[in-house]
Amino acid sequence: MKKFWMLMLVTSFLLVASGSYAQFVYFDLNTLGISGNDDGVTGYHEQWGFYAKSENTVNLGIDGQFSVGDTFTNIGMLKVGSLLDFNGGAISDDEGLNTNYELTTAWTDLSGSVTAVTPILASPYTEYVTLSYDPGTVLTFYIDDTPDFDSSHDWSSGFTNFSSATDGIPILDFTITGGTGSILQEDTNNDGFPDRVITSSATLYGEVTQVYVDNFLFFKDYGDFYDILQQGKIILAFADENADNFYYNLDNYPPYVKTVADHNGSIDYAIPEPATIILVGSALLGIATVIRRKTANN
């Protein structure tokens, strides 16, 4: 738990303090021998806009209600649908994204817990659920010159073509260091269990921990992702998303409730400024001093 909060603190500090959040990136398909629509090099963009589908399983415990401490696990698939500019619009120079190639990932071990449940309305009963995400899940992104992403799902067999998101060339690992989420849901049937999600969103914080391909993915102002990691520098990663089209499965309720949902969001990459790193180091030194003093006093 201490490690989780430390990772969250560091990442959040970098996010707030860094003046270089959401930096321009681009990639060169020629490095992988993939033919683009033009010269094989995409235009500058700040975000990867994505579509995803996930299956979430929450252990509600013996009371069968959302409560602080309830845990969840999540599996899913993601496809980058567009390369987005500063204003969130898709750039035209994407070199045939999802026609000549696709950019995908999948996961099986995302997890977290409920940190707060706040009643909003008595009738129909409506509650606001706050979530936290555990660190450690690695999202390996793949690029494939044969777009075949298929997020079909059924309750008996889960995702029916999971391999379609992991059958390309690995390009980087986005390792999650933590995150937060929320669900606003209501009990439309007044039967004691919320059965409709009104809104849901999440933000995942992370770091690029491995780049598999040299001379492929670049920052406009800082150069090759691969070289940056080789120099021991930090590349931050952030994902924001909203979810909708929820489908419930209560076959094992209580204590378990499963939901399948669609997600739309974006991923950003950034290098923190050197001054930010120094600032974070000073903050951590201060935290360590406080901890030592507290330990000594105890």
Backbone bond lengths (Angstrom), bond angles and torsions (degrees), N, CA, C in turn:
res aa  C-N    CA-C-N  psi(-1)  N-CA   C-N-CA  omega(-1)  CA-C   N-CA-C  phi
1 M - - - 1.463 - - 1.533 110.54 -
2 K 1.360 117.01 -42.74 1.463 119.85 178.72 1.518 110.53 -60.52
3 K 1.358 115.90 -40.50 1.456 119.68 179.70 1.523 110.72 -63.37
4 F 1.322 116.61 -40.71 1.462 120.89 179.76 1.519 110.67 -59.27
5 W 1.333 116.32 -51.13 1.463 119.37 -176.60 1.524 111.41 -66.79
6 M 1.330 117.54 -32.63 1.458 119.56 177.10 1.525 110.53 -66.21
7 L 1.351 116.50 -43.56 1.454 120.22 177.87 1.521 111.32 -62.40
8 M 1.340 115.87 -42.30 1.456 120.55 178.66 1.526 110.53 -62.94
9 L 1.338 116.28 -41.53 1.459 120.52 -179.50 1.519 110.61 -62.48
10 V 1.335 116.04 -48.66 1.459 120.15 -178.16 1.523 110.72 -61.29
11 T 1.338 116.72 -48.33 1.456 119.99 -177.17 1.511 111.46 -65.26
12 S 1.332 117.10 -42.71 1.464 120.71 179.51 1.521 110.57 -64.12
13 F 1.336 116.45 -39.95 1.462 121.11 179.43 1.525 110.03 -62.28
14 L 1.335 115.42 -44.24 1.452 119.45 179.32 1.521 111.25 -64.24
15 L 1.329 116.03 -39.40 1.460 120.45 -179.61 1.515 111.11 -62.44
16 V 1.320 116.82 -45.50 1.459 120.88 -177.38 1.517 111.26 -72.52
17 A 1.329 116.07 -42.35 1.455 119.50 -172.05 1.523 114.14 -82.20
18 S 1.324 116.92 -26.98 1.453 119.08 -174.84 1.517 111.31 -69.85
19 G 1.321 115.59 128.10 1.453 119.36 176.17 1.511 111.77 -84.19
20 S 1.340 117.60 2.88 1.452 120.45 -173.97 1.517 111.79 -116.21
21 Y 1.314 116.63 27.52 1.458 120.69 178.58 1.527 109.96 -65.41
22 A 1.328 117.14 140.86 1.460 123.07 179.19 1.522 111.40 61.25
23 Q 1.321 116.56 61.45 1.450 121.27 -179.29 1.526 110.77 -85.91
24 F 1.320 116.17 156.92 1.457 121.01 -179.89 1.526 110.86 -69.85
25 V 1.326 115.61 136.46 1.456 122.11 176.29 1.533 108.47 -131.91
26 Y 1.319 115.86 167.80 1.464 121.96 172.69 1.516 107.65 -160.39
27 F 1.325 117.88 166.13 1.456 118.91 174.66 1.524 111.94 -139.90
28 D 1.337 112.78 159.24 1.460 122.16 -173.38 1.525 109.05 -114.69
29 L 1.330 115.97 103.98 1.460 120.96 -178.65 1.522 112.57 -67.72
30 N 1.325 117.35 -22.28 1.461 120.59 -178.31 1.524 111.45 -60.06
31 T 1.325 116.25 -31.66 1.466 120.53 -179.66 1.519 111.43 -58.92
32 L 1.333 116.67 -32.82 1.464 121.45 -178.37 1.522 112.60 -98.48
33 G 1.325 117.08 4.24 1.458 120.15 -179.98 1.513 113.67 73.54
34 I 1.339 116.81 23.61 1.461 121.23 179.72 1.526 108.59 -100.04
35 S 1.323 116.42 131.14 1.456 121.10 -178.62 1.519 110.68 -84.32
36 G 1.318 116.09 124.10 1.452 120.53 176.08 1.519 111.02 -91.99
37 N 1.322 116.02 -174.04 1.460 120.14 179.10 1.521 112.41 -76.39
38 D 1.341 116.55 -26.06 1.463 120.02 -174.78 1.521 109.69 -127.92
39 D 1.335 116.99 -103.00 1.465 120.28 -177.29 1.517 112.91 -97.99
40 G 1.335 117.50 1.56 1.458 121.01 179.04 1.506 114.30 86.80
41 V 1.339 117.05 -3.74 1.462 121.49 -179.60 1.526 108.49 -112.72
42 T 1.322 116.67 124.44 1.465 119.44 -178.20 1.523 111.08 -72.26
43 G 1.313 115.71 163.14 1.448 120.77 171.63 1.516 110.70 -73.58
44 Y 1.341 115.66 166.45 1.460 120.12 177.69 1.529 109.38 -67.11
45 H 1.310 115.89 138.30 1.462 121.07 176.84 1.518 109.19 -147.55
46 E 1.335 116.37 157.76 1.464 120.84 -177.22 1.519 113.27 -103.32
47 Q 1.320 117.34 -20.33 1.459 120.05 -175.38 1.518 111.22 -141.76
48 W 1.332 114.49 153.17 1.453 121.06 165.88 1.526 107.13 -99.51
49 G 1.321 117.10 111.50 1.453 119.76 175.54 1.520 109.30 -79.94
50 F 1.330 117.23 132.04 1.467 118.41 -174.03 1.524 113.36 -130.14
51 Y 1.334 113.14 158.81 1.465 123.50 167.80 1.521 106.65 -117.78
52 A 1.319 117.14 140.43 1.463 120.67 177.86 1.520 109.83 -144.15
53 K 1.316 115.01 160.88 1.461 121.41 171.28 1.518 107.19 -132.94
54 S 1.323 117.05 138.69 1.463 120.20 -178.21 1.520 111.23 -138.55
55 E 1.332 113.99 157.06 1.467 122.12 171.97 1.517 107.45 -116.59
56 N 1.319 116.56 122.10 1.456 122.49 -176.38 1.522 109.79 -114.27
57 T 1.331 116.76 132.01 1.462 121.88 178.55 1.519 108.98 -120.25
58 V 1.333 116.17 119.25 1.461 121.71 -179.01 1.519 109.28 -108.72
59 N 1.332 116.08 131.28 1.463 122.09 173.34 1.522 107.36 -92.77
60 L 1.337 116.46 104.14 1.461 121.49 -174.97 1.519 113.48 -85.05
61 G 1.336 117.14 -3.51 1.458 118.93 179.53 1.516 112.21 77.13
62 I 1.327 115.53 -172.23 1.465 120.64 -172.67 1.522 112.81 -70.45
63 D 1.344 118.29 -22.15 1.468 119.23 -178.73 1.522 112.77 -82.34
64 G 1.340 117.13 -12.82 1.452 120.21 177.77 1.514 114.77 67.69
65 Q 1.329 117.74 16.61 1.458 122.61 -179.10 1.529 109.99 -124.20
66 F 1.322 116.01 155.96 1.459 119.44 174.81 1.522 109.17 -67.53
67 S 1.347 115.46 122.28 1.462 121.60 -177.32 1.520 109.21 -139.64
68 V 1.321 115.90 156.07 1.463 120.62 176.61 1.526 109.37 -58.94
69 G 1.322 116.47 130.73 1.455 121.63 -179.38 1.510 114.02 100.62
70 D 1.335 118.31 -16.64 1.463 120.01 174.83 1.525 109.10 -58.74
71 T 1.315 117.12 144.37 1.460 121.53 -176.88 1.524 111.03 -113.37
72 F 1.322 115.43 157.53 1.463 120.03 177.81 1.522 110.56 -140.64
73 T 1.321 115.17 155.36 1.459 122.86 172.42 1.521 108.07 -126.26
74 N 1.328 115.57 153.31 1.452 119.49 -173.25 1.522 110.14 -143.40
75 I 1.331 116.24 134.52 1.459 121.89 172.19 1.525 107.51 -123.86
76 G 1.333 116.89 155.60 1.448 116.91 -179.75 1.511 114.25 -179.27
77 M 1.338 114.39 -179.71 1.455 123.74 -178.30 1.523 108.91 -136.04
78 L 1.319 116.42 148.20 1.466 121.18 -176.45 1.522 110.22 -140.03
79 K 1.324 115.26 140.42 1.461 122.01 174.96 1.523 109.09 -129.27
80 V 1.328 116.19 132.30 1.459 120.23 173.95 1.525 107.57 -75.02
81 G 1.324 116.24 118.05 1.459 120.22 -175.65 1.506 114.16 -95.34
82 S 1.341 117.09 -21.91 1.460 120.20 -178.03 1.519 109.98 -160.97
83 L 1.314 115.63 157.90 1.456 123.03 173.68 1.521 106.37 -104.43
84 L 1.332 116.92 122.74 1.455 121.43 -167.83 1.527 112.53 -106.89
85 D 1.331 115.54 143.87 1.454 120.88 177.40 1.525 110.59 -88.30
86 F 1.333 116.28 -171.03 1.461 122.29 -175.60 1.526 112.18 -58.65
87 N 1.326 117.05 -33.17 1.459 121.29 -177.15 1.523 113.50 -92.04
88 G 1.332 117.02 3.94 1.453 120.24 179.41 1.510 114.34 86.81
89 G 1.330 117.48 7.61 1.458 120.88 176.96 1.516 111.13 -91.76
90 A 1.330 116.39 148.82 1.460 120.79 -178.87 1.526 110.46 -71.46
91 I 1.329 117.12 133.67 1.458 120.27 175.93 1.528 108.64 -77.66
92 S 1.318 116.52 151.86 1.465 120.35 -179.38 1.520 111.80 -81.36
93 D 1.333 116.86 -29.23 1.466 121.03 -176.98 1.527 110.38 -87.01
94 D 1.350 116.00 68.45 1.469 119.53 179.04 1.521 111.71 -103.77
95 E 1.347 117.04 5.46 1.469 123.44 176.59 1.535 113.43 59.44
96 G 1.333 116.29 29.00 1.465 119.03 175.27 1.510 114.26 86.64
97 L 1.347 116.67 35.40 1.466 120.32 177.65 1.529 109.83 -56.90
98 N 1.331 115.21 129.82 1.469 125.19 179.85 1.525 114.06 71.21
99 T 1.337 116.76 6.64 1.465 120.21 167.83 1.530 109.87 -120.64
100 N 1.339 117.04 -49.09 1.464 121.32 175.91 1.529 112.67 -91.48
101 Y 1.310 115.93 -23.14 1.464 120.51 -179.22 1.524 108.59 -162.18
102 E 1.339 115.69 166.12 1.462 120.66 175.31 1.521 109.73 -138.78
103 L 1.322 115.44 157.85 1.463 123.83 -178.78 1.523 107.02 -125.96
104 T 1.333 117.19 117.11 1.465 120.78 -169.13 1.528 111.92 -140.63
105 T 1.330 115.23 166.70 1.460 122.16 170.83 1.521 108.92 -156.68
106 A 1.323 115.89 167.33 1.464 122.06 177.15 1.517 108.21 -149.55
107 W 1.335 116.43 160.07 1.459 120.47 -178.95 1.524 109.55 -148.52
108 T 1.326 115.25 154.81 1.466 121.04 -179.74 1.520 112.69 -131.46
109 D 1.331 118.47 -2.30 1.465 120.12 -169.48 1.521 114.04 -133.93
110 L 1.317 118.32 24.03 1.462 119.99 175.43 1.528 108.45 -72.99
111 S 1.326 116.72 135.99 1.465 119.76 -176.40 1.520 110.18 -147.24
112 G 1.331 114.83 169.52 1.453 120.00 178.73 1.505 111.20 179.07
113 S 1.322 115.86 -164.15 1.461 119.94 -176.77 1.523 110.59 -150.18
114 V 1.333 114.72 163.50 1.459 122.15 176.42 1.524 108.29 -83.61
115 T 1.325 117.11 128.39 1.465 120.76 -178.52 1.524 113.04 -107.83
116 A 1.328 117.87 -17.83 1.467 120.55 178.49 1.520 109.64 -162.42
117 V 1.331 115.78 146.14 1.465 122.56 173.61 1.525 107.03 -132.29
118 T 1.324 116.90 117.53 1.462 121.76 -175.82 1.523 110.37 -118.83
119 P 1.349 118.89 114.02 1.470 120.73 175.66 1.529 110.11 -63.70
120 I 1.335 116.37 137.48 1.462 121.78 -178.95 1.525 111.21 -111.13
121 L 1.326 117.43 -48.15 1.458 122.86 -179.94 1.523 109.90 -131.95
122 A 1.338 115.84 150.59 1.462 120.43 178.37 1.523 111.65 -85.38
123 S 1.348 117.55 -34.54 1.460 120.08 -177.95 1.532 110.44 -149.20
124 P 1.340 117.52 119.97 1.454 123.95 -10.64 1.527 109.85 -66.35
125 Y 1.322 115.50 146.79 1.456 119.23 -176.36 1.521 109.44 -58.25
126 T 1.327 115.95 126.49 1.462 122.20 -178.48 1.518 108.58 -131.88
127 E 1.325 116.25 135.97 1.462 120.31 -178.45 1.518 110.71 -136.54
128 Y 1.330 113.90 153.67 1.460 122.41 178.43 1.521 107.53 -111.89
129 V 1.328 116.29 116.77 1.465 122.30 -176.29 1.524 109.15 -106.55
130 T 1.330 116.71 128.00 1.459 122.27 177.65 1.522 109.51 -104.84
131 L 1.329 116.45 137.40 1.460 122.60 -175.81 1.524 111.00 -122.33
132 S 1.330 115.45 154.58 1.463 120.89 168.00 1.519 108.25 -126.24
133 Y 1.333 116.01 146.94 1.460 121.73 -178.84 1.523 110.03 -106.95
134 D 1.319 115.66 140.19 1.460 121.55 -179.44 1.529 110.56 -77.23
135 P 1.331 117.34 151.13 1.462 120.50 174.33 1.523 110.76 -79.15
136 G 1.329 115.66 159.27 1.455 120.21 170.53 1.510 116.41 118.49
137 T 1.330 119.06 -25.56 1.462 120.43 179.61 1.526 109.82 -65.78
138 V 1.335 116.15 133.70 1.462 121.76 179.55 1.528 109.15 -109.56
139 L 1.323 115.89 120.75 1.462 121.63 174.86 1.522 107.85 -98.21
140 T 1.329 116.80 105.05 1.455 121.15 176.65 1.523 108.63 -89.28
141 F 1.324 116.47 119.23 1.457 120.95 179.80 1.526 109.92 -90.82
142 Y 1.341 114.21 138.31 1.459 122.08 -178.69 1.523 109.49 -120.71
143 I 1.326 115.36 147.61 1.457 120.76 171.90 1.523 107.91 -117.33
144 D 1.332 115.79 134.73 1.461 121.65 -172.00 1.523 108.59 -134.74
145 D 1.342 117.19 132.32 1.463 119.70 179.88 1.524 112.74 -84.97
146 T 1.336 116.93 4.71 1.463 121.39 175.01 1.519 108.15 -125.17
147 P 1.321 118.40 89.47 1.466 120.29 -178.00 1.527 111.74 -59.41
148 D 1.332 115.69 117.76 1.468 120.01 -178.96 1.528 111.38 -144.05
149 F 1.333 117.20 21.98 1.461 121.24 -178.32 1.524 110.17 -56.76
150 D 1.327 115.96 127.90 1.465 121.81 -177.81 1.516 108.38 -141.03
151 S 1.325 117.15 106.34 1.466 121.26 -177.21 1.527 112.33 -97.47
152 S 1.329 117.23 27.18 1.465 120.83 178.00 1.523 110.16 -57.81
153 H 1.322 115.61 142.83 1.460 120.73 -174.99 1.517 110.03 -145.29
154 D 1.327 116.00 141.22 1.463 119.96 167.69 1.522 108.19 -138.29
155 W 1.333 116.07 159.08 1.461 120.30 -171.63 1.525 112.60 -67.78
156 S 1.321 117.93 -28.48 1.464 119.63 -175.58 1.518 112.98 -79.94
157 S 1.341 117.11 -33.00 1.469 119.31 -175.09 1.519 113.69 -123.31
158 G 1.322 117.73 5.58 1.456 120.28 178.42 1.518 111.53 70.94
159 F 1.327 116.85 -137.46 1.460 120.84 178.62 1.521 108.89 -79.50
160 T 1.328 116.01 124.41 1.458 120.19 -170.76 1.522 113.47 -83.39
161 N 1.324 118.33 -15.51 1.463 120.83 179.07 1.521 109.98 -139.24
162 F 1.326 114.92 53.85 1.460 121.87 -176.36 1.528 111.77 -57.43
163 S 1.332 116.13 -34.36 1.464 120.04 -176.11 1.521 112.52 -67.03
164 S 1.336 117.89 -16.66 1.468 119.38 -179.15 1.524 112.30 -67.87
165 A 1.330 117.32 -13.05 1.465 121.07 178.00 1.521 112.52 -100.79
166 T 1.337 117.20 -1.23 1.469 119.82 -175.85 1.530 112.05 -134.62
167 D 1.334 117.27 21.88 1.464 119.82 -174.07 1.524 113.57 -104.37
168 G 1.317 117.10 16.43 1.455 119.42 179.84 1.518 112.52 -106.59
169 I 1.312 115.71 -154.82 1.463 123.06 178.09 1.524 108.32 -92.51
170 P 1.336 119.17 123.89 1.470 119.55 178.60 1.523 110.46 -66.79
171 I 1.348 115.60 136.26 1.470 118.20 -179.69 1.525 112.71 -117.44
172 L 1.343 118.20 -35.87 1.465 118.66 177.91 1.518 110.72 -160.53
173 D 1.339 114.86 159.98 1.464 123.10 174.12 1.520 109.54 -109.87
174 F 1.325 116.27 124.60 1.462 124.61 172.95 1.525 104.96 -102.61
175 T 1.339 116.82 104.16 1.460 121.52 -179.10 1.520 109.59 -94.71
176 I 1.316 116.03 121.38 1.459 121.62 -176.93 1.523 110.05 -75.31
177 T 1.325 116.41 130.14 1.464 121.49 176.81 1.524 112.18 -104.18
178 G 1.306 117.34 -5.90 1.463 121.35 178.38 1.509 110.29 154.49
179 G 1.303 115.60 -175.57 1.452 119.19 178.68 1.509 111.92 170.54
180 T 1.316 115.24 171.56 1.458 121.73 178.81 1.522 109.28 -134.05
181 G 1.323 115.75 156.13 1.450 120.64 178.34 1.506 111.03 -152.77
182 S 1.325 116.20 170.06 1.456 120.62 179.02 1.519 110.40 -149.90
183 I 1.331 115.07 151.33 1.462 122.39 176.30 1.523 108.05 -135.53
184 L 1.317 116.93 126.84 1.459 121.95 171.05 1.521 106.41 -106.41
185 Q 1.329 117.02 115.75 1.461 120.66 -173.11 1.523 110.97 -137.30
186 E 1.353 115.18 158.22 1.458 119.48 -177.77 1.524 111.35 -136.99
187 D 1.329 114.84 158.11 1.463 123.39 178.26 1.526 107.73 -99.53
188 T 1.323 116.66 89.79 1.466 120.14 -175.20 1.522 112.82 -71.40
189 N 1.342 117.12 -24.42 1.468 120.77 -177.76 1.522 113.01 -94.53
190 N 1.340 116.59 -3.78 1.471 120.92 -177.41 1.527 112.21 52.85
191 D 1.343 114.76 41.24 1.461 119.34 -179.97 1.521 112.29 -108.99
192 G 1.329 116.92 11.38 1.455 120.41 176.13 1.509 115.16 94.18
193 F 1.358 116.98 0.66 1.467 118.36 179.48 1.526 109.79 -137.63
194 P 1.350 118.25 125.68 1.465 121.08 178.08 1.529 110.91 -60.02
195 D 1.317 116.71 127.64 1.459 120.60 -175.54 1.526 113.64 -124.29
196 R 1.334 117.63 8.17 1.466 119.94 176.89 1.520 109.95 -142.96
197 V 1.333 114.74 126.47 1.459 120.52 175.66 1.522 108.46 -88.56
198 I 1.313 116.25 124.72 1.465 121.36 178.62 1.523 110.00 -84.42
199 T 1.317 116.53 -51.49 1.463 121.87 174.96 1.526 109.01 -144.04
200 S 1.320 115.86 154.38 1.466 121.06 176.14 1.524 108.63 -154.07
201 S 1.323 116.14 139.06 1.458 120.41 179.53 1.523 109.80 -151.26
202 A 1.324 115.37 163.33 1.463 120.11 178.35 1.519 109.71 -155.12
203 T 1.323 115.18 153.53 1.458 123.17 172.37 1.518 108.16 -129.29
204 L 1.323 116.38 126.01 1.461 121.85 178.36 1.521 108.92 -111.67
205 Y 1.328 115.23 133.18 1.458 121.89 178.12 1.522 108.30 -104.36
206 G 1.313 116.61 145.52 1.453 117.60 179.57 1.508 113.17 -165.22
207 E 1.311 113.40 -169.62 1.457 121.93 -177.45 1.518 108.31 -145.25
208 V 1.319 116.59 142.57 1.460 120.81 172.59 1.522 107.18 -77.18
209 T 1.319 116.39 112.51 1.465 120.74 -174.79 1.521 113.30 -102.03
210 Q 1.326 117.15 -13.93 1.462 119.88 175.66 1.522 109.53 -154.57
211 V 1.321 115.68 139.15 1.462 122.58 172.10 1.519 106.65 -120.74
212 Y 1.325 116.66 122.42 1.460 121.22 -172.00 1.522 113.64 -88.32
213 V 1.329 117.63 -23.73 1.463 121.14 -172.52 1.524 110.23 -121.58
214 D 1.319 115.77 126.64 1.461 122.04 176.58 1.532 109.48 -81.42
215 N 1.331 116.48 147.00 1.466 122.70 175.27 1.526 113.27 60.10
216 F 1.322 116.50 37.32 1.464 119.82 176.98 1.526 112.36 -119.04
217 L 1.333 116.57 -55.66 1.458 120.96 -175.05 1.529 109.14 -108.48
218 F 1.334 115.98 129.46 1.457 121.04 -172.35 1.529 111.89 -131.86
219 F 1.330 115.41 147.78 1.459 121.70 160.89 1.530 107.53 -86.02
220 K 1.313 116.85 141.42 1.464 120.63 178.40 1.524 111.29 -59.05
221 D 1.341 116.86 -40.09 1.460 120.66 -173.46 1.527 114.63 -102.75
222 Y 1.339 117.27 -11.37 1.467 118.57 -173.11 1.524 113.96 -123.01
223 G 1.329 117.52 -9.45 1.448 119.18 175.98 1.517 114.73 94.85
224 D 1.309 114.65 -159.50 1.458 124.51 -170.49 1.532 112.11 -67.89
225 F 1.338 116.98 129.59 1.465 121.24 175.67 1.529 110.89 -54.21
226 Y 1.326 116.02 -42.75 1.469 120.82 -177.10 1.530 110.50 -60.19
227 D 1.315 116.94 -48.72 1.467 120.92 -178.83 1.524 111.42 -65.11
228 I 1.328 116.35 -36.75 1.467 120.35 -179.36 1.521 110.79 -61.04
229 L 1.334 116.50 -44.59 1.470 119.19 178.42 1.516 111.15 -67.84
230 Q 1.334 117.33 -37.47 1.457 120.62 178.63 1.526 111.40 -61.67
231 Q 1.327 116.47 -27.21 1.467 121.61 178.22 1.523 112.41 -83.74
232 G 1.327 116.86 1.21 1.456 121.16 178.16 1.512 114.79 80.25
233 K 1.322 117.24 15.29 1.461 120.60 -179.98 1.530 110.90 -86.75
234 I 1.322 115.64 164.65 1.458 122.34 -177.48 1.525 110.06 -99.28
235 I 1.337 115.68 134.23 1.461 121.56 170.30 1.520 107.19 -117.81
236 L 1.315 116.14 115.87 1.456 120.91 179.53 1.520 110.53 -85.46
237 A 1.332 115.54 154.06 1.461 121.48 177.70 1.521 108.52 -137.60
238 F 1.322 116.30 140.49 1.461 121.77 -178.65 1.522 109.24 -137.38
239 A 1.314 116.69 139.40 1.462 121.54 176.59 1.521 109.29 -129.00
240 D 1.318 116.79 127.33 1.462 123.24 174.89 1.515 108.13 -117.65
241 E 1.334 117.14 138.78 1.456 118.50 -179.08 1.515 111.98 -152.56
242 N 1.332 114.55 155.58 1.455 123.23 170.81 1.522 108.22 -119.49
243 A 1.319 116.18 147.86 1.464 120.69 -177.70 1.521 110.40 -120.47
244 D 1.340 115.26 148.44 1.459 120.38 175.71 1.531 109.09 -154.07
245 N 1.328 116.15 -173.27 1.470 122.19 -179.28 1.528 111.70 53.92
246 F 1.314 116.07 52.52 1.464 121.17 -178.90 1.531 110.96 -76.61
247 Y 1.333 114.96 137.52 1.457 121.88 173.24 1.523 108.04 -124.26
248 Y 1.319 116.71 130.70 1.460 121.94 -175.69 1.524 111.17 -99.58
249 N 1.332 114.81 145.80 1.458 121.89 169.85 1.521 107.39 -130.14
250 L 1.340 116.30 115.63 1.466 121.86 -177.48 1.522 111.68 -111.52
251 D 1.342 116.81 23.11 1.466 120.35 -177.91 1.522 111.99 -59.48
252 N 1.326 117.76 -32.07 1.471 121.50 -178.60 1.525 111.82 -112.54
253 Y 1.331 115.09 27.00 1.468 120.30 177.87 1.522 110.10 -97.58
254 P 1.352 118.22 136.97 1.465 125.17 -13.01 1.524 110.73 -79.01
255 P 1.317 119.07 164.40 1.468 128.03 5.90 1.533 114.15 -96.17
256 Y 1.356 117.02 -5.20 1.463 117.35 -170.88 1.525 112.19 -99.61
257 V 1.320 115.27 141.18 1.458 121.59 169.90 1.527 107.62 -128.73
258 K 1.330 115.31 130.58 1.459 120.93 178.50 1.522 109.53 -109.31
259 T 1.312 115.46 142.94 1.460 120.82 173.74 1.524 109.27 -134.99
260 V 1.309 115.38 144.06 1.462 122.00 170.50 1.518 107.07 -114.74
261 A 1.319 116.95 136.63 1.464 120.42 -176.34 1.521 110.85 -144.46
262 D 1.327 114.99 156.50 1.460 122.34 170.74 1.526 108.72 -94.01
263 H 1.323 115.63 149.12 1.464 120.85 -178.79 1.525 109.76 -132.30
264 N 1.316 115.55 142.11 1.456 122.08 172.33 1.523 108.01 -131.45
265 G 1.329 115.87 132.98 1.454 117.66 -177.55 1.510 112.35 -168.91
266 S 1.315 115.90 -160.30 1.458 121.17 -177.67 1.520 110.60 -147.64
267 I 1.324 114.95 155.61 1.463 123.19 177.98 1.523 108.21 -123.37
268 D 1.327 116.19 134.11 1.460 123.05 178.89 1.526 109.52 -121.41
269 Y 1.327 115.52 151.11 1.457 121.69 174.52 1.528 108.89 -125.50
270 A 1.325 116.28 146.52 1.459 119.76 -178.65 1.521 110.52 -156.27
271 I 1.322 114.84 150.90 1.465 122.02 171.59 1.520 107.38 -107.85
272 P 1.334 118.40 122.09 1.467 119.76 178.90 1.521 110.62 -67.52
273 E 1.319 114.99 145.24 1.460 119.81 178.04 1.530 110.07 -66.50
274 P 1.348 118.22 150.22 1.474 120.89 178.93 1.522 113.04 -53.56
275 A 1.329 117.04 -38.24 1.467 120.13 -179.70 1.520 110.78 -63.19
276 T 1.334 115.51 -33.01 1.462 119.63 179.03 1.518 110.80 -67.42
277 I 1.335 116.36 -41.34 1.464 120.36 179.01 1.524 110.24 -60.58
278 I 1.341 116.17 -43.30 1.466 120.03 178.44 1.520 110.22 -62.61
279 L 1.337 116.02 -41.54 1.458 121.10 -179.57 1.518 111.01 -63.39
280 V 1.331 115.82 -42.91 1.463 119.75 178.53 1.518 110.52 -64.57
281 G 1.354 116.44 -41.86 1.455 119.24 178.36 1.512 111.68 -59.91
282 S 1.331 117.06 -40.31 1.459 121.03 177.86 1.516 111.29 -65.26
283 A 1.338 115.89 -39.40 1.464 120.03 179.36 1.521 110.66 -64.22
284 L 1.334 116.47 -42.33 1.463 120.00 179.81 1.522 110.87 -66.92
285 L 1.339 116.48 -36.41 1.457 119.78 177.36 1.519 109.78 -63.18
286 G 1.336 116.26 -40.76 1.460 120.10 177.59 1.508 111.90 -63.94
287 I 1.333 116.78 -40.25 1.466 120.78 178.32 1.524 110.28 -62.78
288 A 1.345 115.33 -43.98 1.460 119.23 179.96 1.525 110.87 -61.27
289 T 1.342 116.61 -38.59 1.466 120.61 178.74 1.517 111.08 -63.15
290 V 1.338 115.82 -43.70 1.463 120.05 178.58 1.518 110.76 -61.75
291 I 1.341 116.10 -42.77 1.464 120.00 -179.77 1.521 110.67 -62.56
292 R 1.359 116.07 -42.58 1.466 119.49 -179.82 1.523 110.69 -63.24
293 R 1.334 116.34 -41.61 1.466 119.89 179.79 1.523 110.71 -63.86
294 K 1.341 115.08 -42.16 1.460 119.24 -179.50 1.520 110.28 -63.78
295 T 1.357 115.30 -41.21 1.464 119.41 179.60 1.519 110.86 -64.09
296 A 1.342 115.61 -41.58 1.467 119.73 -179.61 1.520 111.14 -64.26
297 N 1.350 115.73 -38.94 1.466 119.41 -179.64 1.519 112.29 -69.09
298 N 1.330 115.66 -26.63 1.461 118.80 179.58 1.524 111.13 -81.60
